[in-house]
Amino acid sequence: MLVTMYSGRVTPTPPTLSQEQRVQASRLAVANRRRRAEVKRQIKSGELSLEELFELADREECIAQMRAYDLISALPAIGDVKAERIMQKAQIAKTRRIRGLGPKQRAELFRALVR
C-alpha cells in the first residue's frame, strides 16, 4: 500500500487492480447488492422473520454487511420516522451494520419489532 500526502494529510492509496480484478470485484458487488435487495423484499413481504434474518447474517457475509437501518425500515408497517425512533431506543447508530449489533441491541430490536 502506498501513502501519499494530500493537503498536509497522509492518505493511503488503494492497491492497483488489473482490469480483470476490477471486473470481478464489480460483479461480486452487483451480486451482493442483488442479494441484499432480495432479502429486504423477503422481509417486507413477511417471508423472512427477524430471527431468520440474523441466522442468515451469521452464514452470509453480504447480509451481515447490511445496515441495521435498512433492515428495520424494510419491515412491514415501519417507516423512516418509526425506524429512527426504534434505532434511538435501542442505541443503534444509523450507520451500524447487522454484524456489529451487540446482544443487548439485538434483544431491544426483538422487543420493539416482534409482536
Secondary structure, DSSP 8 states (H G I E B T S, - for coil): -EEEEETTEEEEE-----HHHHHHHHHHHHHHHHHHHHHHHHHHHTSS-HHHHHHHHHH-HHHHTSBHHHHHHHSTT--HHHHHHHHHHTT--TT-BGGG--HHHHHHHHHHH--
